[in-house]
Amino acid sequence: MDFSVVVEYFPRLLEGAWVSLQLVLISIILGGIFALPIALARISPVGWIRAIPFAYIFFFRGTPLLVQIFLVYYGASQFDAVRESILWPILKEPFWCAIIAFTLNTSAYTAEIFRGAIQAIPHGEVEACKVIGMTKTQMYRRVLLPRAFGIVLPAYGNEIILMLKGSALASTITILDLTGMARTIIARTYTPMEIFIAAGAIYLVISIVIIAIFRQIELRQNRYLGTLSIKVPDKG
């Protein structure tokens, strides 16, 4: 194997890695914003309110991410109403179509993680909030959500890692993320082993950094509290 090609094209791989990071960061932020109200709706005592997020989560957890990307990128463009709408400048761009698909997917998984974290809070803490006269809004804002945040960190860190690996699917709609850039370089140099090893190493380094960051946040957040574990939803 000739790893001199890796040295030559390493800056291009870093460009692709930056695109991958943008995809993951934007979708994780947006997905987290959408996931919290979805999670709260999932634990609502009202049946029809629970049914709507349940159907949403069931669809996006039950179908492959690749299919969801294709539905957004290829499916939306077949409707005249979409092509003539103000959203078309966004929906015609592969980057933003990937962001939409990733956001919808990760919000479904993250909502289940948040729901599990909220329901994992000991019932005694909820009762204590009620005893001192907190309203439901105060209870969630001051106690339950901060407590759930500490519980959710390990599982949420895993979800980000899964999204990082899933971001490789963005290359299927012409985005030059890390995987897409690696394929482009391989088409020019005919060195798949060397380039894919280098790309895999970059993914690994990014994953290690994410794990280290979340470990520090978790230690700081839970330094006065016992941690509770929740099961990470399986993307398989």
C-alpha positions in Angstrom: 0.0 0.0 0.0 1.1 3.5 -0.8 0.2 5.9 2.0 1.8 8.9 0.2 -1.5 9.4 -1.5 -3.1 9.9 2.0 -0.6 12.7 2.7 -1.3 14.3 -0.6 -5.1 14.3 -0.2 -5.3 14.6 3.5 -6.4 18.3 3.3 -9.3 17.3 1.1 -10.3 14.6 3.6 -10.3 17.3 6.3 -12.6 19.4 4.1 -15.0 16.5 3.9 -14.7 16.0 7.6 -15.8 19.6 8.2 -18.9 19.1 6.0 -19.7 16.0 8.1 -19.3 17.9 11.3 -21.6 20.6 10.0 -24.3 18.1 9.1 -24.1 16.4 12.5 -23.9 19.6 14.6 -26.8 21.4 12.8 -29.1 18.3 12.8 -28.3 17.5 16.5 -29.1 21.0 17.6 -32.3 21.2 15.6 -33.2 17.6 16.6 -32.7 18.4 20.3 -35.0 21.4 20.0 -37.8 19.4 18.4 -37.2 16.3 20.6 -38.1 17.9 23.9 -41.7 18.8 23.1 -42.1 15.5 21.4 -40.9 13.7 24.5 -43.2 15.7 26.8 -46.1 14.9 24.5 -45.2 11.2 24.7 -45.8 11.2 28.5 -49.0 13.2 28.3 -51.9 11.7 30.1 -54.1 12.5 27.1 -54.3 9.6 24.7 -54.6 11.4 21.4 -51.7 13.7 22.3 -49.5 10.6 23.0 -50.6 9.0 19.7 -49.2 11.8 17.5 -45.6 11.7 18.7 -45.8 7.9 18.9 -46.7 7.6 15.2 -43.9 10.1 14.4 -41.3 8.2 16.4 -42.5 4.8 15.1 -42.0 5.9 11.5 -38.6 7.4 11.8 -37.2 4.7 14.1 -38.8 2.0 11.9 -37.5 3.1 8.5 -33.9 3.3 7.3 -32.2 6.7 7.4 -31.2 6.2 3.7 -34.9 5.9 2.7 -35.7 9.0 4.7 -32.9 10.9 2.9 -34.2 9.8 -0.5 -37.8 10.7 0.4 -36.8 14.3 1.3 -34.3 14.8 -1.6 -36.0 12.9 -4.4 -39.6 12.8 -3.2 -40.2 16.4 -2.5 -39.1 17.6 -5.9 -41.8 15.6 -7.7 -44.6 17.8 -6.5 -45.2 21.0 -8.4 -46.5 22.8 -5.3 -43.1 22.2 -3.6 -41.1 23.4 -6.6 -43.2 26.6 -6.8 -43.1 27.3 -3.0 -40.8 29.5 -1.1 -39.1 26.4 0.4 -37.8 25.2 -3.0 -34.5 27.2 -2.7 -33.8 25.0 0.4 -35.3 21.7 -0.7 -33.3 21.8 -4.0 -30.0 21.8 -2.1 -28.6 18.4 -1.2 -27.0 19.8 2.0 -30.3 21.1 3.4 -32.2 18.0 2.4 -29.7 16.0 4.4 -30.1 18.3 7.3 -33.9 17.9 7.2 -33.7 14.1 7.0 -31.1 13.9 9.8 -33.0 16.3 12.0 -36.3 14.3 11.6 -34.4 11.1 12.3 -32.4 12.2 15.3 -35.4 14.0 16.9 -37.3 10.8 17.0 -34.5 8.9 18.7 -33.7 11.8 21.0 -37.3 12.2 22.0 -37.3 8.6 23.2 -34.1 9.1 25.1 -35.6 12.2 26.8 -38.8 10.4 27.6 -36.8 7.6 29.2 -34.8 10.0 31.2 -37.8 11.9 32.5 -39.6 8.7 33.5 -36.4 7.4 35.1 -36.5 10.2 37.7 -37.4 8.7 41.1 -41.1 9.2 41.9 -40.1 10.6 45.3 -38.5 13.7 43.6 -41.7 14.4 41.8 -43.7 14.1 45.0 -41.3 16.4 46.8 -42.0 19.1 44.1 -45.7 18.7 44.6 -45.4 18.8 48.4 -43.7 22.2 48.4 -46.3 23.6 46.0 -44.6 23.8 42.7 -46.7 24.2 39.6 -46.1 21.7 36.8 -44.2 24.3 34.8 -42.0 25.1 37.8 -41.4 21.4 38.5 -40.2 20.7 35.0 -38.1 23.8 34.7 -36.4 23.7 38.1 -36.1 20.0 38.9 -37.2 17.5 36.4 -35.6 18.7 33.2 -32.2 19.6 34.8 -32.3 16.1 36.5 -33.2 14.4 33.2 -30.4 16.3 31.5 -27.9 14.6 33.8 -29.5 11.2 33.2 -29.7 11.5 29.4 -26.0 12.5 28.8 -24.5 9.0 28.2 -27.3 7.9 25.9 -27.4 11.3 24.1 -23.6 11.1 23.5 -24.2 7.7 21.9 -26.9 9.2 19.7 -24.4 11.8 18.4 -21.9 9.1 17.6 -24.6 7.2 15.7 -25.5 10.3 13.8 -21.8 10.9 12.9 -21.6 7.4 11.4 -25.0 7.9 9.7 -23.8 11.1 8.2 -21.8 9.0 5.7 -25.2 8.4 3.9 -25.2 12.0 2.8 -22.7 11.1 0.1 -25.5 9.2 -1.6 -27.1 12.6 -2.6 -23.9 14.1 -4.0 -22.7 15.8 -0.8 -18.9 15.8 -0.4 -18.8 14.9 3.2 -15.9 12.8 4.5 -17.2 9.6 2.9 -18.1 11.4 -0.3 -14.7 13.1 -0.5 -13.0 9.7 0.1 -15.0 8.2 -2.8 -14.0 11.1 -5.1 -10.3 10.7 -4.2 -10.5 7.0 -4.8 -12.0 7.5 -8.2 -8.9 9.6 -9.1 -6.2 7.6 -7.4 -7.5 4.0 -7.4 -6.3 3.6 -3.8 -9.5 2.5 -1.9 -7.7 0.8 1.0 -5.4 3.7 1.9 -8.1 6.4 1.6 -10.8 4.5 3.4 -8.4 3.7 6.2 -7.6 7.4 6.5 -11.3 8.3 6.4 -12.0 5.7 9.1 -9.3 7.1 11.3 -10.7 10.6 11.0 -14.2 9.3 12.0 -12.6 7.5 14.9 -10.7 10.6 16.1 -13.9 12.7 16.0 -15.8 10.0 17.9 -13.1 9.9 20.6 -13.3 13.7 21.0 -17.1 13.6 21.3 -16.9 10.8 23.9 -14.3 12.8 25.9 -16.5 16.0 25.8 -19.6 14.2 27.0 -17.7 12.3 29.7 -16.5 15.6 31.1 -20.0 17.2 30.9 -21.5 14.1 32.6 -19.0 14.2 35.4 -19.7 17.9 36.0 -23.5 17.6 35.7 -23.8 14.6 38.0 -21.1 15.4 40.5 -23.6 15.8 43.3 -26.2 13.3 42.1 -26.3 9.5 41.6 -26.7 8.7 37.9 -29.5 6.5 36.4 -29.0 4.5 33.2 -31.5 4.3 30.4 -31.5 2.1 27.4 -30.3 3.6 24.1 -32.8 3.0 21.3 -31.4 0.6 18.7 -30.9 2.0 15.2 -30.5 -1.4 13.7 
